[in-house]
Amino acid sequence: MLKQRVITAVILAVAFLFALFVFPSSLWALLVTLVVMQGTWEWARLTQMSRGGAVAYMAVTLILFLAVLMMHFVLHPHLKNQVQISVYVVATAFWLVFVPAWFKYGWNIRKHWLLAMLGWVLLIPTGMAMLGLREISPQPWWLLGVMGLVWVADISAYFTGRLFGKHKLAPRISPGKTWEGVAGAMLGALVYVFWVMSVGEMSQQYVLILFAIVGVALSVIGDLFESAIKRLAGVKDSGTLLPGHGGLLDRIDALTSTLPVAALAMILLKLA
């Protein structure tokens, strides 16, 4: 299983880096749209929509995301920033307020209309952030940097948890995750950020260190949220698209909680 996971991860990493640095904006937008739509299909499966309901949900999601693309390429930068800030604030509140409160109080979220809206809060801001963060600098280093932080934290948590994990993080949601894994993720993220600062000319370095800490917390929340939804659905993986990894949502769960917050932080810092 580990060998299959590694092979799939390497292929995905090479394909992603090629697309990130070589694709023009139009092809990148198409790729992001495909990511959002695949995530939507898997979310519909997790929330146990009927086939007809899933098709309708995907159609509405596509319309919403086409509106996002139109905004991204057509709107005046100032107005586009205002719209993006509004969407990212909603996403940030969702991850930092709603999801932790749901973990604590166990609200009933099984209503179809609510689950549909939660899927949009997960996927549409993530797609927007994948578009926006790529264009912050002449090369898409900021998007790669944020995603790299999540990947390093995830890998560090996986191996630290396997080697030293004893104290369960959330046994009712995801029995395999441990506090030792979280500590490993935090350490790995900080090492990564200090390495980034050492090879690049970074201003406001304290902001990067702070974001590394917040980013790890967000990635854990995103991971746990998808695990909780899968547990409600009674499935192990969100899909079978990626051999050894499950579905696309299984790979981007931590990104859905980190990318919109990172994009919001970048816009606010740029405007400050």
C-alpha angles and dihedrals in degrees: 000000000000091000091052091048091051094048092049091045093052093049091048092047093051093046092046094049091048091052093043096054103027108035117093117234093267095054091043089053089051091050092049090049090053090050091051092047094048089049089050092053092050092046089053088053093048092050090048098238117172116256091255091047091049092051091049091047091051091049092053091045091052091051091049093049093046085056087053090052091049090051091048095052103030112032123092109261093245094052091042090054091052093052092045092049090052093051094044092049089055090049092047092050089049093055099037100038115015100041097046089046090050090051089051102042102027097223118194106256098163095110109117096227091051093048090049091053092047089054090055091049088052100045112026097055088045091054091046090052092050088056097041101043091051091061100047093094134022088261121037094248095131094057091045091046094054093044090046090054090054093046093049091048091048094049092044091050092048097053096036090050092049093049103038108009114134108132113070117230099201110350095179092054106031115001093190097062119091139184088243087059090052090050089050090050091051093049093047091049093050092049088049093050093048089050091051090050091050095054098039137049100250125179122200091028092174087064090057092050091048091048091050089058094044091042093057091049090049093047090053091049091049092048093048093047093056090044089054092050091048090050090052089050092046095234133122098215135024091234146325101257097113118049110233093007105060118220133355092260089058088062100041100038092106091043092056089063099040108038098061092047091047091049091050091050092050093051093048093047090049091050094045 
